[in-house]
Amino acid sequence: MSDLATRLIRPELADLVPYESARRLGGDGEIWLNANENPYTHEYQLDCSRFNRYPEFQPPELITRYAEYAGVTAEQLLATRGADEGIELLIRTFCAPNQDQIILCPPTYGMYEISAKTNIVGVTKVPLGDDYQVDVDGILKAVETSKSPVKLVFVCSPNNPTGHDMQPERITALLDALRDEALVVVDEAYIEFSAQASVLNLLSQYPNLVVLRTLSKAFALAGIRCGFTLANAPVIQQLAKVIAPYPVPEPVAQVATEALSKDNISKVQQEVATLNTLRAKFADVFTPLTQVYPSSGNYVLCRVPDALKCMTAMAHAGIILRNQSKQITLQNCIRVTIGTEQEMTRTIAALSQYLKESS
Ligand code: PMP
């Protein structure tokens, strides 16, 4: 007889494969380039004098600073436990279980699908088309022909794991066509690494635009779990009804607020520039040797002769990468997060060695 939890779990979740998160993987690599983390760390001081109190629902100084950083108003912003909570919250707020649909455009970030599944929300996949761009006609056709309402369309730009920026004209085409019908969620987790402008300047024109942001990537704060959902006030108000009562713990608020100081923002911009230089160098080395996807994130996707063997060879050299082979069209593709200069020197040497031995 199976254990109690196995008997009690909701049947639709029994076979759910959880997200393969960075630390869940275990193992004893020395160089972790599997989760698009930022290799740099910064020092922060904590003031514990308010730790006996519940925190502010939305810490005002944090909201003021992020609103200024992003160029939006405080009413257009909700701080969450990472961008992942924003994804989950959008689905829980707008999609009825067993009824509504989301659209996503694979190959892309895995949590859109997992959050939909855990909330019994249908998923329609409209794969990225030429040049890994969103297939606007395909999405609109899917919305039109769907038997159940499509409430959310997820677009990731720069896209994880391919690295492509989504063409702004395609995003505006979606926003225009779905204006009265569905929210278009543009996930800008990696926007600081991109040369392309954010779509946030479209917020005043589109009631159906939602943007996801995070401090996990450019700000090097994946460990504190702080993200932001940005949209017009009516959307934010609905989300604020559903989110947990204290979404931003006091220590998180303190660190995040300090991270958004003018001085730290300029430090972050310098570090992003350094990482982008290392990304260009990595791409230059491997482009003549194998297929390297152009990237606007802090990672590069490459096709190798055999992804499993490559992962193993790299792990022997102490370097942990991410195998993306299960994603549509990405067979034998590995994703390499950009680390420090020393980490990249070792990674370039080990990957060159693997490619030489497998040719
Ligand atoms: N969106 C994308 C595209 C991501 O790659 C990630 C994390 N890898 C997230 C959202 C979630 O970020 P957070 O750490 O803020 O939850």
Residues whose N, C-alpha, C, O or C-beta is under 5 A from the ligand:
A	BS01	PMP	A35 R81 G82 A83 D84 Y109 C156 N160 D187 A189 T214 S216 C226 G227
